[in-house]
C-alpha cells in the first residue's frame, strides 16, 4: 500500500510538472509568434503559419481562431495513434496558446518591436517558438499541427523532430508569397523555420540526455541499493582487477538521466567520499526506463 501511494504521488508530481512546463512552453511560443513574427509579416511553419496567412489574406480571419479550429480536426485524427494522454496535454497546450495569443494581442496591439529590423525579429521569434515547441514535446505535449505529425513519425522512427517539422513546413512558408507578394518575407520565413528546427532539437536532446557512471568502491553494495531505491536506476556489478594495486575490485555500471547526476553524486559522497567515479555522456540509451527502440519491422 505504501509503495502504491509513493508511486501515485510521484506520478502526480510528474504530471503536474509536465503541465507547468507545457504552460511555460506555450507562453514562450506565444511571445515569439505574436510579438515578433505576426506584426512584422513573417510567417512560420505548421498551423501557426497557415493561421498567419489566413489573417493576412483578404479573409482577415484572426490567427487564434483558425489555429484553434484546424487543431481541433488534427487532434481527433491523432487520438487513435498517439493516445489520449498525449492528446489531453496537446489540447491543454492548444487552449493555453489560443488564450495567451488573444490576451497578448489585445495588450500589445500598439506594440511593434523591430519594425525596421525584420531579420532580428525573425531570429528572436524563431528562438522563442523553437524553445516553446521543444519544451512542449519534451513534456509529452505540443502546439499541435505539424508537431502532431512529427510526434507520430518519431514514435515509430528515430528521426529528428526538427527535421520532420522542417520538411512539413517548407510548402506552408513558400505559399505565404501568394498573400504577402514579397520574396524577402518568404526568405525570413525560411530563416524562422531553420532556427526553430535547430532550437527544437537542442531543447529536446538536452531534456533526454543520458549519462553513464563507473563507480569503484568497497561499499558498492550500499551505493547500489541507494541508487536502486532513488533515483530508481539499475546497477550492474562488474568484476575488475586493479593493474597497479593487484586487488580484485567490484565496479558499478549505472545509466541515468542527466538531471539525476547530482543526486547520484550526492548519495555516493554520503556513503563513500573516497569512491572513484567516472561519468560520461552517452548518445542514446534504449530499454526500460529510457527510450524505446525505433526500428522498422521487416515483412517477409
ABEGO torsion letter per residue (X at the ends): XAAAAAAAAAAAAAAAAAAAAAAAAAAAAAAAAAAAAAAAGBBBBEAAAAAAAAAABAAGBBAAAAAAAAAAAAAAAAAAAAEAAAAAAAAAAAAAAAAAAAAAAAAAAABBBGAABAAAAAAAAAAAAAAAAAAAAAAGBBAEEAAAAAAAAAAABBBBAAAAAAAAAAAAAAAAAAAAGBAAAAAAAAAAAAAAAAAAAAAAAAAABBBBBBBBBAAAAAAAAAAAAOAGBBBBBBBBBBAAAGBBBBBBBBBBBAAAAAAAAAAAAAABAABBBBBBBBABBBEBGBBBBBBBBBBX
